[in-house]
């Protein structure tokens, strides 16, 4: 039987990670070109940088959820054997899918956070073209949030399938010796 405490804790971590990623998308920094007081050059002014912290928070909450599920399931490779059947097959498929979604979500969240924290520092002379005020693209944190959601669903199903396959395993022999009790 899958541990309800593990499932609830992982779900809470995933919900927090999802909420942080969605908030990071909504609060990502924007920039505008400003002229200096003497009108000699243009430079970029960035607003709030809070989405970097939100993205990093989502990154770590999703990682905590993944670590919790993998420790509880012994990362699928340690512990007693799983019984053959549909639950084991689903556990294998969901394990692989879970790691793929997790990797994509973490890359999106980390890349969005790094890109959001980067602010151009150069200036251009007024007669030249305005500077390129680079910001994180719209949708990077949203993609991280979407894959966080997918990871949450798949990891929960993986853990339930793994637990079901682990619980139904029956070893082949009950005793190690030769049963000679019925012969006299």
Secondary structure, 3 states (H helix, E strand, C coil): CCCHHHHHHHHHHHHHHHHHHHHHHHCCCCEEEEECCCCCEEEEEECCCHHHHHHHHHHHHHHHHHHHHHHHCHHHCCCCCCCCCHHHHHHHHHHHHHHHHHHHHHHHHHHHHHHHHCCCCCCEECCCCCCCCCCCCCCHHHHHHHHHHHHHHHHHHHHHHHHHHHHCCCCCCCCCCCCCCCCC
